[in-house]
Amino acid sequence: MAFCCRAQKKNSNVQLHIRKTTGHITVDGSMDDSAWQQAETARNFFMVLPMDTSRAHVRTEVKMTYDDENFYIIAICWLPKKRPYMVESLRRDFSFVKNDNFIFFLDPFNDLTSGYTFGANAAGAQWDGMLFEGGRADLNWDNKWVSVVKNYDDKWIFEAAIPFKTIRYKKGISQWGVNFSRLDITSPEKSAWAPVPRQFPTASLAYTGELIWDQPPPSPGLNFSLIPYALTGISKDYDAKSKPSYKKEIGADAKMSLTSSLNLDLTVNPDYSQVEVDKQVTNLSRYELFFPEKRQFFLENNDLFANFGFATIRPFFSRRIGLSVPISFGARLSGNIDKNWRIGVMDMQTKRQDSVSLPAQNFSVIALQRKIFARSNIRLIFINKQSLDYQPGKDSTRPQYTLYNRNIGAEYNLASSNNQWTGKFMVLRSCSPGTHDKSLTHAASLQYSIRHWLLLWQHEYVEKNYSAEVGYVPRTNYIKLNPNAAHLFFPKSGIVLSHGPRYTGTFYYNTSFKKKDYENILLYIFNLRDQGVFDVWAGNDYVQLLLPFDPTNSNKDTLATGTIHRWKAVGVEYYSKPQKLFTYNITTRFGGYYDNGTRNNINVDLGYRIQPYAGITLSTAYNNIKLPQPWGNTTFWLIGPRIDITFTNKLFLTTFIQYNNQEKNINVNARLQWRYHPASDLFLVYTDNYYSYPIFVRNRAFVLKFTYWWNN
């Protein structure tokens, strides 16, 4: 079978030779440097979308070379006819589908599972991220490199210099995985140098070609970076009628490469006030919502820690550390030991909070990964949260915390050489004072994906005493079955590129296999040739409440434990083609709700771009809920206008306003960022929170933060 043995890489015969240059290269978006005339060219790209059965119609050519400090890349993106480019803005890490762009993917270990991605859109906005799990990209990763995009009548050229110190690779390896991706959204066409089946992203490392070095890349030598910050700010809590609070802080992060592929990160007194606020949602769930990590310190090789488990069984979730409690210091060792072994070790210390009697706490994680077969791996993880100098129950009048919480687990991640079979098998056990039994968790999934079919089976088993205080596990004491099946048809002509049905089932039982919840959704989707998407769906739900629940989540009365609720719902969704200056998405849901009530929901996202300098989006969510008394008729509005102004690709202003009448709050967040030097920033951040009615300020803050990335 393809997934149980080592197989030759699919595109190993697609090769580009990279040779060292003795000349000087100026990164200016032109082909004038003599080194480019001597470099080998990657050309004759393959079409990925709309179909993957021919060569690309839009021509792209790529060259690479290197010297002792950097490797260089230049991409000539020819235009099928003279026309303006289509981009979203100059914002870094742009939306892939809304920009003419060139992106490339590196697999320095040639292990087909992890690597890096760099690129730019046609206006010069940079894109960079880390690749994990065979081709998923984490764009929150930032590092030092330079690029220029220059536009001509018949083409645009992307040129970049990436220091060897920016990435991690094993010394002595002279064959890396690489692929180049081009998206021209007006054509519309997505293409890749090494062919990739249309059901997979061009980032799929299973389909990279080979980058052949004329000699092993030079060792980056000692790589040490120091990233200090200085911060000042003022805030005032109007609710508490307190005096203004002034803030002056300094701190630093440090990065040290112990080897060319193993990195040590250190942080002292970190501050994350410049991190963008979370996008609010109307919460009608019985369980905690998940929001992604955005803090830079936690991001490099984050998949070693954060991707252990499943979407709702995450034993480690870094947002549990330091969001509401200051971090004193922390350290993290992560990276590759060799081609087959990866390691991650993290230790974080938080400060004591006397106002809520929260003791100082230590968070430690150890993760180890071993590659097996073509692209699969086995992982082990250990997580410990420890309260320091603390005796639970000593003062019963104060809030109580556990002395410790620990998790230990193992998982097998399956990925076949051609990516058609993927899956995971996981087992976890937790340990806390007084709870040593019924604390086991197991889950597994298996997915088969080809051009016409997607088949998925997933199941989960979580015992009632399982606890992950440093994780995200919103529900315990259940068995879950989650089958999925989808089929696509491909018409030879017409406005529809592909269409087909999809079924998703979610069935919850208690650990005695007694039915508690289920949801069935049948959907029919139309993928249009202009890249628009339309679908229609119908579903039915069954819920037996495990705890009292307010179906409006607005602190009204609750439905009783054990009550049974059934309903049906239908909806339609439409996502407009991304190549227009004005874009819009509409999703709807109409049908039943708890206690024989009804819930009608409409979400509308409107976007307009003044390219390349501004993007304006307005997200609106409307929910109308009709229930018996005491709830009656409840209407929720969530309105979130956002204005992104990119004066240059180094100066950005983002203004985010969120009106949420469920939370009775209006949030205003404005952030000015000046990247005055690669990976070095000056931030001005203004935040306001108001009561929605009557409008009255709740709290207000202003922060000025300066960071500088220094390296040897």
N, C-alpha and C positions, 0 to 999 in steps of 0.2 A: 504494500500500500504506500501511497506517496508520502504519508505523514509519519511513517515509522522507520524510515531509512534515510541515509544521507544521499542526496541527489545533486547532480550538477545544476548550477544556477541556470535559470531559463535563458538569460541573455548574455551568457559568458562570451559569446562570439562577437558581441557588439563592443568594440574597443576604441579607446582614444589614448594615444601616447602623449605624455606630457614630458617636456624636456626643459632642462635648466637654461635660463638665459644669462648671458654675460652683459647684456645691455641694460640701460635704465628704462623703466616704464613709468610714464606719467599717466595717472588715472584721470582722463579728461573726456572719455566718450568718443575717441577717434582712433583710427587704425594707423596713425602715423609712426608709432614706434616700430623699429625694425624687428623687434622680437615677435611681433604679430605676423610679419611676413614669413617667418621661418616656422611658426607653430603649426601643428597638424590641425585640421578642421573637422569638426563633427557636423554632418549635414544629413540631408535626406531623412527628415523626421517622419514618424508615423502618426497618422491621425488616431486620436483616442475618442473624441466626441466631435460630431454626432455619431459617427460610426468608426469602428476600429479595423476595417478591412482594406484600407488603402494607405498610400503615402499621404502626407499632409499637403494641402493646397497652398497654405501660407508658409513661405520659406523662412527658415531660421538657420543660422550658422554660428558655431561656437568654437572658440579657441582657448587653450589654457597653457600657462607656463609658470615658472617659479624662480625665486632666487633664495638667498640664505635666510631671509626674514619672512617673506610672504609667498603665497601662491596667488596667481592672477587669472582672471577670466574676462573674456569679452564675448558678448553675444550680439550678433547683427540680426535684428528683427525686421525683416523686409515687410513692406505693406503691399497687399494685393492691388491697391489703387490709392491715389493721393486722397487723404482725408484726415481729419483731426483724430487724435487718440481719444479713447474713452477711459477715464479714471474716476475714482471716487473722490480723492483728495491727495494731499501730500503726507497724510498721516501714516506713520510707521505701522507695519503689520496690518495692512489693509485687508478687506474682504476679497478673497480670491476671485469669486465669480463676478464682481462688479468692476474689475479693472483689467485693461490690457496689461499683461505682465509676462515677465520671464523669471522663472524660478528654477534653481537646481538643487539636487539632493545628493549628499555625500554619506557614504558608509565606510568610514576609515578602517574598520575592522573586517569589512566584507563578511559580517556575520548575518546580514539580511534582517536585522532586528532593530538596530539603533543607529543614530547618526545625526546629521545637521542639515538644515535647509537655509539657503540665502537667495536673495533676488531683489527685484524692484518692479514697480509698475512703470508705465510709459512716461510718467511725469517725474520719476526719480525717487518716489517714496520707497524706503527700504523695507525689506521683509527678512526676518531671521527667526529661527526657532530650533528646538531640539526635536528629533524624531525618536519615537519609541514604539514598541509593540508592532514592528514591521512597517510603520509608515504613518502613524498618527503624529501630528505636529503640535508641540506646545510653543505657541508664539509669544508667551510671556517671557521667555528667555531672551536676554539682551546681552550683546557683547561688542567689542571694539573691532570695527572694520570700516573701510571707506568705499564709496561707489559714486559713480556719476552716470547720468543718463543724458544723452544728447539726441535731439530730434532733427531729422532731415526730411526732405520732401517725400522720399521713397522708402524710408526706414527709420527706426530708432535704435540706438546702440547703448547697451548696458556694459559698463566696465567697472571692475571691482578689484581691490587688493585686500586679501584676508590674511592677517598674520597667523603663522603657525601656532602662536601662543593662544589664539582665540579658541581653538578646538582641541580635542583630546584624541590622540591616536597612538598606536603602539610603534615604538621605534623599530625600524628594520623591515616593516611591511611595505612592499613596493607595488601592491595591487589593491586599489580601493574600489568600492562600488560607487557608481555615479549615474545620474540621469538628469536630463535637461527637459524642462516643461515650458511650453509657450501657450498662452491663452490670448486669442484675438476675438473679443466678444462681439465685434460687429460682423464678422464673417458668417456665423459664429463657428469657431473651431478651437479645440484643445488638442495639442499634439505633444509627442515625446520623442526624444532621440532613440532610446531603447523602447520597443513596443510594449504597451501596457493594455490589457483587456479593459474594455469600457466600464465594466462593473467595479473596477478598482481605481483608487486615486493614483495620479502620476507619482505621488510620494511613496508608493508601495515599493519597499526595498527588495522584495522578491524579484522584481523585474528590472533592477539596475543593470547597466552595462559595466564594463571594466575600464577603470582609469589606470593605465600602465605607466609607472614612473621609470625614467631612465636609470634612476638609482633611488634607494630608499630616501624618503623626505628627510630633510635635516632635522636633528633634534632641536626642539625649541629652547633647550638649555633651561637655566633657572628662570622660572616664570612666577613672579611675585607681584601681586597687585594690592594696593591699599586704596580703599574707597571711603575717605572720611566724609562726614557731613556736619553741618552746623545749622541750627534751626532756632528761629524765634517766632513767637506767636502770642495771640491774645484770644481768650474765649470768655463767654459769659453765659451762665445758666439762668435764664429769666424765670423758669418754673420755680427754681429754688430761691429766687430773689437774692442771689449771692453777688458778691463783688466780682469784678473782672479778674480772671486768672491769667497771669503772665507766664509764658513758657520760654525757657532758654535751655537748649540741650545741644550736646555734641556726642558723637558716637562714630563708629567706623565698622566697615566690613573689610575683610582681607581674604585674598585668594592666593593659594600657593600650590603649584604643581609639584607633587612629590615625585611623579614620573610623568612622561608625556601623556599618559592616559588616566592618571589618578590624581584627584584634586582635593585639597583641604580648604574648606571655607570656615572663616571665623567671623563672629559678630559680637560687638560690645555695645550695649545700650542702643539697640536699633530703633528706628522710628519709621512708620509706614504711612504717615499722614498724606503723602502725595499719591498713594494708591487710589485709583478711581473707585467711586462709591458703587456698591452693588445695585444692579437694576432691580427695582421692586416688582413684585407680582402680587396679584390678588390671591390670598391664601385661603382656599376652601378645603384644604387637605386636613386629614386627621393627624398627619405626621409632620415632623420637621422638614423644612425645605433645604435643598443643597445649593450652595453657592461656591464657585470655583476659587482656588487660591490664586492670588495675583502678586504676592510679595516676592521680590526677586531672590532673596536669600534661599527660599525653599524650592526654587524651580530647577536648578541644574540637576540632572539625573533624578528628577522627582518621581519618575515612573517606578524606580526601585522601591519607593515607599508608598506612594499614593495609589498606584495601580494594582496593588495586591488586593484581591477580592473582586467584588461585583459592585454595581452601581449603588445598591442599598445594603451592601455588606462590606464596608471599608474599615478594616481594623485600625488604619492610621489615616488621619485627616488633619493636615497641618494647621488648618484654621482653628483648631482647638487650642493652639498655643499662641498666646500673646495678643489676641484681638481685643480682649477686655482687661487684660492684666499685663503690665509692662514686662518685657524680657530684659533680664540682666545681661546675659551673655549666652553664646551658643557656639557649637562647632559641628562641622559635618565633613566627613570623609566619604567620597563617592567616586566611582568610575570603574574602569576595566583593569583587572589584574593581568589578563591576557585575552586572547581571542574568545575563550570559552567562559571565563569567570568574571563576574561583576560583583562589586561590594558597595554597600552603603551603611554608614554608621553616623548617627546623629545624636547630639546631646544638647538640650536646651534648659536653661534655668530661668524661672520667672520670679518676680518679686512678691513679697508679702503684701496683702491688702487688709489692713487693720479694720477698715470701715465695714467689711463683711466677714471678718475673722477668717479670711482665706490665707492659709499658710503659704510660704514659699514652696514651689513645686519643681520637681525635676522630671523632664521628659526624655527618654532615651529609646532609640530604635536601632536595631541591627538587621540588615537585610543582605542576603547572599543569593546570587543567581548563577546557575550553571547551564550553559547551552548544551543541548543534546539533539541528535538527528540533524535535519537540514536547517530548521529555523526555530525549533521548539526549545523550551527551557524549563528548569525546575527552580523554584524559589523557596527560601526559608525566611521567616521573619520573627523577630521578638520585639515586643513593645512594652515599656514599663513607664507608668506614671506614679511618682512617689511624692507624698506630702512630707515636708521636712520639718523636724522639730515640732511635731503635732501629735496630740493624743485625742482620737475621736471620742466624743461623749464626755469629755472632761467638764465642759460647760454646756448643759442641755438647753440653755436659753439662747445660745448662739447658733448660727447655721452650721450644719455638720457636713464633713467631707470624708471620703474614703482615705484610708492610710495609703493604700496602693491599689492599682489596677494593672493587670498584666495580660498580654495576649501572646500566644505562640502558635505558629501555623506553617503550613507548607502548601504549595500549589504547583500544578503542572500546567504550563501554557503550551498549547498545541498550535503550530502553524506549519502547514505543508509547504513544500518548496515552491509550488505555484499559487499559494495563498487560497486555494479553493476550499480547503478544510482548515477551520480555526476552532479553538475551543479552550476550555479551562476546567480543571478539577482542583478543588480547594478544600482544606480542612483547617479549622481554627479551634482553639480552646482558650477561655479566659479564666482568670484567677483573681479574686478579691477576698478580703477578710470575711470569713463565714460563708462563702459560696464556692464550693469546690465540686459540686455535682450539678448535672443538667446545665452545663456551661459549654456545650459543644456546638459547633457550626460546621455545616458542610454544604457545598454548592458545586454545580457542574454545568457546563454548556458545551454544545457541539453545533457548529454552523457549516453548511455546505453552500457555496456561492459560485454559480456559473452564469453565463450570459442570460439565460432564460429563467433560471430558478434560484431562489434563495430559500433554504430550509434551516430552521433553528429550533433546537430543544434546549431548555434551561430549567433546572430545578434547584431549590434552596431548602435547607433544613436548619432552623435556628432554635435552640432550646431556650427555655424560659429564663434561665439564670445567666445566659451569655451576656457579657457586658464589655463594651469597647469605649471607655471614657475618652480616649484619644482618637476615636474613630467616628464614623457616620453609619449608625445602624438604627434607623428610626423605628424598627418593629422587631419584636422577639416572640418566641413561642409560636412558631408557625412552620408549615411546609408549603412551598410555593411551586407550582408547575406553570411553565411559560412557553408554550409552543408557538412558532411563527412559520408561515409559509407564504411565498410570493412567486408569481409567474409573470413574465413580460412577453408581449408580442411586439414585433418590429415591422410595421408597414413599410412597403417599398417607396411610398411617396405620400404626399399630403402634409398637413401642418403638424400631425402627431408623429413624433419620433418613436415612442414606445408607449405601450399601455398594458395594464393588467391588474388582476386582483391581488389583494394581500389580506391574510387573516392573522390576527394576534389574539391569543388567549392568555388570561392571567387568572390562576385559580389558587386561592389560599385555603389552607386547612390548619387546624391545630395539630399538635404533635401526636394526637390520637387519631388523626386523619378524619376529623369531623369538619365538614364544610363550614367556612366562615365568610369568605368573599369570593366573588368571581366577576370577571369582565370579559366580554367577547366583542371584538371589533372587526368588522368586515369593510374593507376599503377598496375602492377602484381608483387607480391613479393614471393620469395622462401626462407624460413628459413631452412637451412641445418642442418643435425644431428651433424655435426662437429662444429656447432655454426657459420659457415659462413652465409652470407646473400647475395642474388642476387635479383635484381629487374630491370624491364624495364618499362618505362613510356612514355606517349605522352600527349601533352597539347596544348591548344590554348589560345591566349591572345588578349584582346581588350583594348586599352588605348586612352582616350581623355584627352589631356594635360590640366591641370588647370593653369599652369604657364609655362613660357619659360623653356626649359630643354635641357642641353647638354647631349646627350646619351652616351658620353664617360667620363663624369665628369672630364674633363681635361682642362677646361677653354678655350674651342674652341667655335664655334658658337652654337646657340641654336635653337631648334625647336619652332615654334610659339604656343602660347596659343590657345587652341581649336582644334588643328590639331588632326586627328584620325589615329591610327596606329593599324594594325592587323598582327598577325603572328602565326605560328605553330612551335612546337619544339618537339624533341624526345630525349631520353637519356637512358643510362644504368648505374647501380651502382653495385659494388661488394665489399664486406667487408670480408676479409679472416678470417679463423679460428684463434682465439686469442691464442691458446695454443702452437703455434710455436714461435721459437726465432725470426724468420723473419716474419713480418706481413705487409700487404699492403691493401690499400683501393683505389678504383678507381671510380670516378663519372664523367659522361660526359653529355654534352648538345649540341645538334646540331639543328640549325633551324633559323627562321627568327628573325628580330629585328625591331627597329624603322625605319620609313621612307623607307620601303621595303628593308632594309638591312639584313645582316645575322650576327649571333653571334655563334661562336663555342667555347666551353669551356671544358677543361679537368682538373680535380683535381686529384692529386696522393699523397697519404700519404704512405711513406715507414718507417718501424720501425725495428730496430734490438736491441736486448737486450743481454748484457753480464751479465747474472744474477749471483748474485743480485746487481752488483755494477754499472752498466751503462746501460742507454737507449739512443739510438740515433734515432731521427726521422727527416725525411725530408718531408716537406709539400710544394708542388708545385701547383700553380694555373696558368693556361694558358688561356687567352682569346684572340680570334682573331675576330675583329669587322670590317665588311665591310659596308660602308655607302657612299652615294653620297658625292660629295664635298660640303663644305670644309673639311669634316672629312677624307674621303678616307679610307685607310686601317690602322687600329690601332691595335697594339698588346700590351697586358699587361701581364707582368710576376710578380708573387708574389712567392718568394722562401723563405722558413723559416726553415732552419736547427736548430735543438735544441739538445743539449747534456746535459743529466742529469747524473751526477756522484754522487753516494751515497757511500762515503767511509765507513760510518757506518750508523746506523739509527738515528744518531745525527749530522752528518756532511755531508752537501750537497753542490754541486757546479752545478749551472745551467747556461748554456750559450745559449743565444737566439740570432740568427742573422736573420734579416728580410730585404729582398731586395724587394722593391715595386717601380716599374718604373712608376706606375700611379702617385704616390706621389713624384717621383724623389728622393727617399730617401733610404738609407741603415742604418738600426738600429742595433746596437750591445749592448746587455745587458748581463752582467755577474754578478751573485749573489752567494756569498759564505755565507752559513748559518751554524753556529755552535750552536746547542742546548745544551749548557753546563750544563743546569739544566732544569727540567720540565717547559715548557712554557717560558723559559728565553733564549735569543738569542744574538749572536754577528753576525752582518751582515757586509759584504764588498760588495758594489755595484758599478759597473763600467758601465757607459752608454756613447755610442758614436752615433752620427748621422752624416751621410755623404750625400752629393749629389751623385746621382748614376752615372751621367756622365756630365763632367769629375769628377772623384772621388775627392772630396774635403771635408774636415771636416767642419761641420756646427756648432756643439756644442759638448761639452764633459764634463762629470761630474764624480766625484769619491766621495763616501760617506762611512763613517765608523759609524756604529750605534750599541749601546749597550743597551739592555733592560734586566730588572730583575723583575721577578714576586715574590713579597714578600707577604706572608699572615700570619695572626695570627694563 
